[in-house]
Amino acid sequence: MTTTRTVSFGLHVHYRQAYLVDDTGGNIGSFPDDHPEHPVGIIRVEDGHALLITGLHTGTVGFSVTVADHDPGADTDEYDDIVEISFRSEAGQVALCEWAGERVHDLPELPSGPGWYRLRYHAANMDEGAAADTSTDVVVDRYLLQIWPQRESAPRVVKSTSDQLAYWRSAS
């Protein structure tokens, strides 16, 4: 039997940032470097946390997280940009944190407990979010983060169409 659980919510961002944090902690204040050989730009992983970059600088973005026991497949029709990276969970439980831990969104338990997982980060309307810069009333850009068990492997870009993804892939 396969299991897939999805939660959706409005995610408030500052400085285009949110964090996936392993329950063992991690330094969520840091801005990790991109992978040197395989830059994916908008998601960066380091020491028990992943930095997720949005187009909108400050405001609320649409956000969904799917936790599955298998690869749920990329949604190439609904999203402009899709990237993947490996993430190691020491606790087997993660949460999504807003800027400076102001709000924590609980996520479904990881299906294989502690170990390696794949993160696939989808983005829609990043360029429009960046152009809006700040939004309090209307959700401009939206995101989907998929998480499933998978051995560590090289990061990869699945789909790239926005100027924002191109910028973040070239930024050091």
Buried (B, 14 or more C-beta within 10 A) or exposed (E): EEEBEEBEEEBBBBEBBBBBBBBBEBEBEEEBEBBEEBBBBBBBBBBBBBBBBBBBBBBBBBBBBBBBBEEBEBBEEEBBBBBBBBBEBBBBBBBBBBBEEEEEBEBBBBBBEBBBBBBBBBBBBBBBBBBBEEBEEEBBBBBBBBBBBBEEEEBEBBBBBBEBBBBBBEEE
